[in-house]
Amino acid sequence: MRHVLLEALVPGAKAEDVLHAVRRWERYPELAPHVQSTTVHATYPEPDCTSSWELHFRSGLLRWTERDEFLVDALEIRFEQTEGDFDTFRGTWSLVQHDDDVRVRFEADFDFGIPSLEGILDPIAERVVKETVAWAVAGMHPGTEILGGIAGPETARPGAATPA
């Protein structure tokens, strides 16, 4: 199973505001070039939330539907694939108020269930997921610092981000 971790620092923001911005999955296609489409079936404050995703991946699309759980008081979003191209895909967004800034932490675990191809597919999928998160958070909050050397819109050249 592959583990993905991305952290970002959003300056001059309130954690709950950042959480509500992050959960707006319908905005991701305009913010992140890897995202072909998102469909929000139900979202906060509904109790049973789901969304469907299509990301550019290699020469096609990576598709899945996930159950989303919004724990606003805990400043956390949990998700888990219910159907799709991964064998397993689940993770957490967690936010922490740090003085006037917000630390965003995205973690996910995935497995395609194809051991013979994990050396090829896993690194590409990890990069696509990390870049998608980086571009979305930085696009929602100008001045965001993406930690760990992943390019967000503030560090990439215009037109440089191409779908994987």
CYANA upper distance limits for C-alpha pairs under 8 A (distance plus 0.5 A):
  1 MET  CA    109 ASP  CA      6.89
  1 MET  CA    110 PHE  CA      6.15
  1 MET  CA    111 ASP  CA      5.44
  2 ARG  CA    109 ASP  CA      5.99
  2 ARG  CA    110 PHE  CA      5.85
  2 ARG  CA    111 ASP  CA      6.75
  2 ARG  CA    122 ASP  CA      7.27
  2 ARG  CA    126 GLU  CA      8.28
  3 HIS  CA    107 GLU  CA      7.73
  3 HIS  CA    108 ALA  CA      6.31
  3 HIS  CA    109 ASP  CA      5.05
  3 HIS  CA    110 PHE  CA      7.23
  4 VAL  CA    106 PHE  CA      8.28
  4 VAL  CA    107 GLU  CA      5.96
  4 VAL  CA    108 ALA  CA      5.57
  4 VAL  CA    109 ASP  CA      6.70
  4 VAL  CA    126 GLU  CA      6.66
  4 VAL  CA    129 VAL  CA      8.37
  4 VAL  CA    130 LYS  CA      7.69
  5 LEU  CA    105 ARG  CA      7.81
  5 LEU  CA    106 PHE  CA      6.23
  5 LEU  CA    107 GLU  CA      5.12
  5 LEU  CA    108 ALA  CA      7.26
  5 LEU  CA    130 LYS  CA      7.99
  6 LEU  CA    105 ARG  CA      6.41
  6 LEU  CA    106 PHE  CA      5.69
  6 LEU  CA    107 GLU  CA      7.12
  6 LEU  CA    130 LYS  CA      6.82
  6 LEU  CA    133 VAL  CA      8.22
  6 LEU  CA    134 ALA  CA      8.15
  6 LEU  CA    146 ILE  CA      8.34
  6 LEU  CA    147 LEU  CA      7.56
  6 LEU  CA    148 GLY  CA      7.67
  7 GLU  CA    103 ARG  CA      7.59
  7 GLU  CA    104 VAL  CA      6.03
  7 GLU  CA    105 ARG  CA      4.99
  7 GLU  CA    106 PHE  CA      6.76
  7 GLU  CA    146 ILE  CA      6.84
  7 GLU  CA    147 LEU  CA      5.88
  7 GLU  CA    148 GLY  CA      7.77
  8 ALA  CA    103 ARG  CA      6.34
  8 ALA  CA    104 VAL  CA      5.59
  8 ALA  CA    105 ARG  CA      7.11
  8 ALA  CA    134 ALA  CA      8.15
  8 ALA  CA    137 VAL  CA      8.40
  8 ALA  CA    144 THR  CA      7.19
  8 ALA  CA    145 GLU  CA      6.02
  8 ALA  CA    146 ILE  CA      4.91
  8 ALA  CA    147 LEU  CA      5.83
  9 LEU  CA    101 ASP  CA      7.26
  9 LEU  CA    102 VAL  CA      6.21
  9 LEU  CA    103 ARG  CA      5.14
  9 LEU  CA    104 VAL  CA      6.70
  9 LEU  CA    144 THR  CA      6.16
  9 LEU  CA    145 GLU  CA      5.59
  9 LEU  CA    146 ILE  CA      7.04
  9 LEU  CA    147 LEU  CA      7.92
 10 VAL  CA    101 ASP  CA      6.11
 10 VAL  CA    102 VAL  CA      5.53
 10 VAL  CA    103 ARG  CA      6.84
 10 VAL  CA    104 VAL  CA      7.94
 10 VAL  CA    141 HIS  CA      7.19
 10 VAL  CA    143 GLY  CA      7.47
 10 VAL  CA    144 THR  CA      5.09
 10 VAL  CA    145 GLU  CA      7.05
 11 PRO  CA    100 ASP  CA      7.22
 11 PRO  CA    101 ASP  CA      4.92
 11 PRO  CA    102 VAL  CA      6.96
 11 PRO  CA    143 GLY  CA      7.22
 11 PRO  CA    144 THR  CA      6.83
 12 GLY  CA    100 ASP  CA      5.50
 12 GLY  CA    101 ASP  CA      5.45
 12 GLY  CA    102 VAL  CA      8.11
 13 ALA  CA     17 ASP  CA      7.74
 13 ALA  CA     18 VAL  CA      7.55
 13 ALA  CA    100 ASP  CA      6.74
 13 ALA  CA    101 ASP  CA      5.94
 13 ALA  CA    102 VAL  CA      6.66
 14 LYS  CA     18 VAL  CA      6.89
 14 LYS  CA     97 GLN  CA      7.33
 14 LYS  CA    100 ASP  CA      7.80
 14 LYS  CA    101 ASP  CA      7.54
 14 LYS  CA    102 VAL  CA      7.06
 15 ALA  CA     19 LEU  CA      6.62
 15 ALA  CA     75 LEU  CA      7.64
 15 ALA  CA     95 LEU  CA      6.74
 15 ALA  CA     96 VAL  CA      6.88
 15 ALA  CA     97 GLN  CA      5.98
 15 ALA  CA    101 ASP  CA      8.44
 15 ALA  CA    102 VAL  CA      6.06
 16 GLU  CA     20 HIS  CA      6.76
 16 GLU  CA     72 VAL  CA      7.66
 16 GLU  CA     75 LEU  CA      7.09
 17 ASP  CA     21 ALA  CA      6.77
 18 VAL  CA     22 VAL  CA      6.55
 18 VAL  CA    102 VAL  CA      8.23
 19 LEU  CA     23 ARG  CA      6.77
 19 LEU  CA     72 VAL  CA      8.08
 19 LEU  CA     75 LEU  CA      7.12
 19 LEU  CA     76 GLU  CA      8.06
 19 LEU  CA     95 LEU  CA      7.69
 20 HIS  CA     24 ARG  CA      7.34
 21 ALA  CA    140 MET  CA      7.52
 22 VAL  CA    136 ALA  CA      8.25
 22 VAL  CA    137 VAL  CA      7.25
 22 VAL  CA    140 MET  CA      8.35
 23 ARG  CA     77 ILE  CA      8.33
 24 ARG  CA     28 TYR  CA      8.07
 25 TRP  CA     38 THR  CA      6.99
 25 TRP  CA     39 THR  CA      8.25
 25 TRP  CA     40 VAL  CA      7.37
 25 TRP  CA     51 SER  CA      8.26
 26 GLU  CA     37 SER  CA      8.45
 26 GLU  CA     38 THR  CA      6.12
 26 GLU  CA     39 THR  CA      6.98
 26 GLU  CA     40 VAL  CA      6.97
 27 ARG  CA     31 LEU  CA      6.99
 28 TYR  CA     32 ALA  CA      6.19
 28 TYR  CA     35 VAL  CA      7.00
 28 TYR  CA     37 SER  CA      8.30
 28 TYR  CA     38 THR  CA      7.71
 28 TYR  CA    136 ALA  CA      6.50
 29 PRO  CA     33 PRO  CA      7.17
 29 PRO  CA     34 HIS  CA      8.17
 29 PRO  CA     35 VAL  CA      5.32
 29 PRO  CA     36 GLN  CA      6.38
 29 PRO  CA     37 SER  CA      6.09
 29 PRO  CA     38 THR  CA      7.41
 31 LEU  CA    135 TRP  CA      6.68
 31 LEU  CA    136 ALA  CA      5.63
 31 LEU  CA    139 GLY  CA      6.25
 31 LEU  CA    140 MET  CA      8.24
 32 ALA  CA    131 GLU  CA      8.26
 32 ALA  CA    132 THR  CA      5.85
 32 ALA  CA    133 VAL  CA      8.33
 32 ALA  CA    135 TRP  CA      5.69
 32 ALA  CA    136 ALA  CA      6.09
 33 PRO  CA    132 THR  CA      7.96
 33 PRO  CA    161 ALA  CA      7.19
 33 PRO  CA    162 THR  CA      7.26
 33 PRO  CA    163 PRO  CA      6.79
 34 HIS  CA     55 LEU  CA      5.85
 34 HIS  CA     56 HIS  CA      5.57
 34 HIS  CA     57 PHE  CA      8.16
 34 HIS  CA    128 VAL  CA      7.30
 34 HIS  CA    132 THR  CA      6.80
 34 HIS  CA    162 THR  CA      7.79
 34 HIS  CA    163 PRO  CA      5.37
 34 HIS  CA    164 ALA  CA      7.60
 35 VAL  CA     53 TRP  CA      8.14
 35 VAL  CA     54 GLU  CA      6.61
 35 VAL  CA     55 LEU  CA      4.95
 35 VAL  CA     56 HIS  CA      6.78
 35 VAL  CA    132 THR  CA      7.71
 36 GLN  CA     53 TRP  CA      8.37
 36 GLN  CA     54 GLU  CA      5.84
 36 GLN  CA     55 LEU  CA      5.78
 36 GLN  CA     56 HIS  CA      6.79
 36 GLN  CA     61 LEU  CA      8.48
 37 SER  CA     53 TRP  CA      6.47
 37 SER  CA     54 GLU  CA      5.72
 37 SER  CA     55 LEU  CA      7.63
 38 THR  CA     51 SER  CA      7.44
 38 THR  CA     52 SER  CA      6.03
 38 THR  CA     53 TRP  CA      5.10
 38 THR  CA     54 GLU  CA      6.92
 39 THR  CA     51 SER  CA      6.00
 39 THR  CA     52 SER  CA      5.53
 39 THR  CA     53 TRP  CA      7.12
 40 VAL  CA     50 THR  CA      6.89
 40 VAL  CA     51 SER  CA      4.89
 40 VAL  CA     52 SER  CA      7.03
 41 HIS  CA     49 CYS  CA      7.46
 41 HIS  CA     50 THR  CA      5.89
 41 HIS  CA     51 SER  CA      5.91
 41 HIS  CA     52 SER  CA      8.16
 42 ALA  CA     46 GLU  CA      7.03
 42 ALA  CA     48 ASP  CA      7.38
 42 ALA  CA     49 CYS  CA      5.10
 42 ALA  CA     50 THR  CA      5.96
 42 ALA  CA     51 SER  CA      7.56
 43 THR  CA     47 PRO  CA      8.49
 43 THR  CA     48 ASP  CA      8.05
 43 THR  CA     49 CYS  CA      5.29
 43 THR  CA     50 THR  CA      7.26
 43 THR  CA     68 ASP  CA      8.26
 44 TYR  CA     49 CYS  CA      7.35
 44 TYR  CA     70 PHE  CA      7.01
 45 PRO  CA     70 PHE  CA      8.48
 47 PRO  CA     69 GLU  CA      8.45
 48 ASP  CA     67 ARG  CA      8.04
 48 ASP  CA     68 ASP  CA      8.09
 48 ASP  CA     69 GLU  CA      8.13
 49 CYS  CA     67 ARG  CA      6.34
 49 CYS  CA     68 ASP  CA      5.61
 49 CYS  CA     69 GLU  CA      7.04
 50 THR  CA     65 THR  CA      7.51
 50 THR  CA     66 GLU  CA      6.04
 50 THR  CA     67 ARG  CA      5.01
 50 THR  CA     68 ASP  CA      5.91
 51 SER  CA     65 THR  CA      6.15
 51 SER  CA     66 GLU  CA      6.05
 51 SER  CA     67 ARG  CA      7.29
 51 SER  CA     68 ASP  CA      7.76
 52 SER  CA     63 ARG  CA      7.98
 52 SER  CA     64 TRP  CA      6.25
 52 SER  CA     65 THR  CA      4.61
 52 SER  CA     66 GLU  CA      6.82
 53 TRP  CA     62 LEU  CA      8.39
 53 TRP  CA     63 ARG  CA      6.09
 53 TRP  CA     64 TRP  CA      5.98
 53 TRP  CA     65 THR  CA      6.74
 54 GLU  CA     61 LEU  CA      6.46
 54 GLU  CA     62 LEU  CA      6.02
 54 GLU  CA     63 ARG  CA      5.10
 54 GLU  CA     64 TRP  CA      7.42
 55 LEU  CA     61 LEU  CA      5.94
 55 LEU  CA     62 LEU  CA      5.61
 55 LEU  CA     63 ARG  CA      7.13
 56 HIS  CA     60 GLY  CA      6.55
 56 HIS  CA     61 LEU  CA      5.24
 56 HIS  CA     62 LEU  CA      6.80
 56 HIS  CA    163 PRO  CA      5.95
 56 HIS  CA    164 ALA  CA      6.53
 57 PHE  CA     61 LEU  CA      5.74
 57 PHE  CA     62 LEU  CA      6.21
 57 PHE  CA    124 ILE  CA      8.31
 57 PHE  CA    125 ALA  CA      7.75
 57 PHE  CA    128 VAL  CA      7.92
 57 PHE  CA    163 PRO  CA      7.31
 57 PHE  CA    164 ALA  CA      5.47
 58 ARG  CA    124 ILE  CA      8.36
 58 ARG  CA    163 PRO  CA      8.28
 58 ARG  CA    164 ALA  CA      5.49
 59 SER  CA    164 ALA  CA      8.07
 62 LEU  CA     85 ASP  CA      6.82
 63 ARG  CA     84 GLY  CA      6.07
 63 ARG  CA     85 ASP  CA      6.20
 64 TRP  CA     81 GLN  CA      6.97
 64 TRP  CA     82 THR  CA      8.07
 64 TRP  CA     83 GLU  CA      6.19
 64 TRP  CA     84 GLY  CA      4.34
 64 TRP  CA     85 ASP  CA      6.49
 64 TRP  CA     86 PHE  CA      7.90
 65 THR  CA     81 GLN  CA      6.12
 65 THR  CA     82 THR  CA      6.25
 65 THR  CA     83 GLU  CA      5.93
 65 THR  CA     84 GLY  CA      6.63
 66 GLU  CA     79 PHE  CA      6.70
 66 GLU  CA     80 GLU  CA      5.69
 66 GLU  CA     81 GLN  CA      4.52
 66 GLU  CA     82 THR  CA      5.69
 66 GLU  CA     83 GLU  CA      7.61
 67 ARG  CA     79 PHE  CA      6.00
 67 ARG  CA     80 GLU  CA      5.90
 67 ARG  CA     81 GLN  CA      6.79
 67 ARG  CA     82 THR  CA      6.95
 68 ASP  CA     77 ILE  CA      7.51
 68 ASP  CA     78 ARG  CA      6.34
 68 ASP  CA     79 PHE  CA      5.02
 68 ASP  CA     80 GLU  CA      7.38
 69 GLU  CA     77 ILE  CA      6.13
 69 GLU  CA     78 ARG  CA      5.54
 69 GLU  CA     79 PHE  CA      6.69
 70 PHE  CA     76 GLU  CA      6.88
 70 PHE  CA     77 ILE  CA      5.20
 70 PHE  CA     78 ARG  CA      7.14
 71 LEU  CA     75 LEU  CA      6.53
 71 LEU  CA     76 GLU  CA      5.60
 71 LEU  CA     77 ILE  CA      6.37
 71 LEU  CA     78 ARG  CA      8.40
 72 VAL  CA     76 GLU  CA      6.69
 72 VAL  CA     77 ILE  CA      8.23
 75 LEU  CA     94 SER  CA      6.44
 75 LEU  CA     95 LEU  CA      5.93
 75 LEU  CA     96 VAL  CA      7.74
 76 GLU  CA     92 THR  CA      7.40
 76 GLU  CA     93 TRP  CA      5.99
 76 GLU  CA     94 SER  CA      4.96
 76 GLU  CA     95 LEU  CA      6.89
 77 ILE  CA     92 THR  CA      6.05
 77 ILE  CA     93 TRP  CA      5.45
 77 ILE  CA     94 SER  CA      7.05
 78 ARG  CA     90 ARG  CA      8.12
 78 ARG  CA     91 GLY  CA      6.33
 78 ARG  CA     92 THR  CA      4.95
 78 ARG  CA     93 TRP  CA      6.94
 79 PHE  CA     90 ARG  CA      5.94
 79 PHE  CA     91 GLY  CA      5.94
 79 PHE  CA     92 THR  CA      6.83
 80 GLU  CA     89 PHE  CA      6.34
 80 GLU  CA     90 ARG  CA      4.57
 80 GLU  CA     91 GLY  CA      7.02
 81 GLN  CA     86 PHE  CA      8.33
 81 GLN  CA     88 THR  CA      7.27
 81 GLN  CA     89 PHE  CA      5.82
 81 GLN  CA     90 ARG  CA      6.64
 85 ASP  CA    112 PHE  CA      7.57
 86 PHE  CA    110 PHE  CA      7.36
 86 PHE  CA    111 ASP  CA      6.49
 86 PHE  CA    112 PHE  CA      5.05
 86 PHE  CA    113 GLY  CA      7.69
 87 ASP  CA    110 PHE  CA      8.00
 87 ASP  CA    111 ASP  CA      6.04
 87 ASP  CA    112 PHE  CA      5.29
 87 ASP  CA    113 GLY  CA      5.68
 88 THR  CA    109 ASP  CA      8.02
 88 THR  CA    110 PHE  CA      5.68
 88 THR  CA    111 ASP  CA      5.61
 88 THR  CA    112 PHE  CA      7.23
 88 THR  CA    113 GLY  CA      8.23
 89 PHE  CA    108 ALA  CA      7.54
 89 PHE  CA    109 ASP  CA      6.22
 89 PHE  CA    110 PHE  CA      4.78
 89 PHE  CA    111 ASP  CA      7.12
 90 ARG  CA    108 ALA  CA      6.01
 90 ARG  CA    109 ASP  CA      6.09
 90 ARG  CA    110 PHE  CA      7.11
 91 GLY  CA    106 PHE  CA      8.00
 91 GLY  CA    107 GLU  CA      5.87
 91 GLY  CA    108 ALA  CA      4.37
 91 GLY  CA    109 ASP  CA      6.62
 92 THR  CA    105 ARG  CA      8.48
 92 THR  CA    106 PHE  CA      6.38
 92 THR  CA    107 GLU  CA      5.85
 92 THR  CA    108 ALA  CA      6.87
 93 TRP  CA    104 VAL  CA      7.61
 93 TRP  CA    105 ARG  CA      6.20
 93 TRP  CA    106 PHE  CA      5.04
 93 TRP  CA    107 GLU  CA      7.01
 94 SER  CA    104 VAL  CA      6.49
 94 SER  CA    105 ARG  CA      5.73
 94 SER  CA    106 PHE  CA      7.06
 95 LEU  CA    102 VAL  CA      7.10
 95 LEU  CA    103 ARG  CA      6.10
 95 LEU  CA    104 VAL  CA      5.16
 95 LEU  CA    105 ARG  CA      6.75
 96 VAL  CA    102 VAL  CA      6.13
 96 VAL  CA    103 ARG  CA      5.70
 96 VAL  CA    104 VAL  CA      7.25
 97 GLN  CA    101 ASP  CA      6.58
 97 GLN  CA    102 VAL  CA      5.15
 97 GLN  CA    103 ARG  CA      6.96
 98 HIS  CA    102 VAL  CA      6.08
 98 HIS  CA    103 ARG  CA      7.24
106 PHE  CA    133 VAL  CA      8.26
111 ASP  CA    122 ASP  CA      8.30
112 PHE  CA    118 GLU  CA      7.92
112 PHE  CA    122 ASP  CA      8.43
114 ILE  CA    118 GLU  CA      6.80
117 LEU  CA    121 LEU  CA      6.45
117 LEU  CA    122 ASP  CA      8.46
118 GLU  CA    122 ASP  CA      5.63
118 GLU  CA    123 PRO  CA      8.50
119 GLY  CA    123 PRO  CA      7.48
120 ILE  CA    124 ILE  CA      7.60
121 LEU  CA    125 ALA  CA      6.61
122 ASP  CA    126 GLU  CA      6.49
123 PRO  CA    127 ARG  CA      6.72
124 ILE  CA    128 VAL  CA      6.71
124 ILE  CA    164 ALA  CA      7.77
125 ALA  CA    129 VAL  CA      6.60
126 GLU  CA    130 LYS  CA      6.60
127 ARG  CA    131 GLU  CA      6.46
128 VAL  CA    132 THR  CA      6.51
128 VAL  CA    163 PRO  CA      8.47
128 VAL  CA    164 ALA  CA      7.20
129 VAL  CA    133 VAL  CA      6.80
130 LYS  CA    134 ALA  CA      6.60
130 LYS  CA    150 ILE  CA      7.75
131 GLU  CA    135 TRP  CA      6.44
131 GLU  CA    150 ILE  CA      7.09
131 GLU  CA    151 ALA  CA      7.21
131 GLU  CA    152 GLY  CA      7.29
132 THR  CA    136 ALA  CA      6.56
133 VAL  CA    137 VAL  CA      6.61
134 ALA  CA    138 ALA  CA      6.50
134 ALA  CA    146 ILE  CA      6.96
134 ALA  CA    150 ILE  CA      7.63
134 ALA  CA    151 ALA  CA      7.61
134 ALA  CA    152 GLY  CA      5.69
135 TRP  CA    139 GLY  CA      6.21
135 TRP  CA    151 ALA  CA      8.29
135 TRP  CA    152 GLY  CA      5.26
135 TRP  CA    153 PRO  CA      6.25
136 ALA  CA    140 MET  CA      6.70
137 VAL  CA    141 HIS  CA      6.68
137 VAL  CA    144 THR  CA      7.88
138 ALA  CA    142 PRO  CA      6.23
138 ALA  CA    143 GLY  CA      7.56
138 ALA  CA    144 THR  CA      5.65
138 ALA  CA    145 GLU  CA      8.03
138 ALA  CA    146 ILE  CA      8.12
138 ALA  CA    152 GLY  CA      6.89
138 ALA  CA    153 PRO  CA      7.20
138 ALA  CA    154 GLU  CA      8.00
139 GLY  CA    153 PRO  CA      7.42
143 GLY  CA    154 GLU  CA      8.29
146 ILE  CA    150 ILE  CA      7.10
146 ILE  CA    151 ALA  CA      7.99
146 ILE  CA    152 GLY  CA      7.32
151 ALA  CA    155 THR  CA      6.10
151 ALA  CA    156 ALA  CA      6.45
152 GLY  CA    156 ALA  CA      6.72
153 PRO  CA    157 ARG  CA      8.24
156 ALA  CA    160 ALA  CA      6.72
156 ALA  CA    161 ALA  CA      7.59
157 ARG  CA    161 ALA  CA      8.23
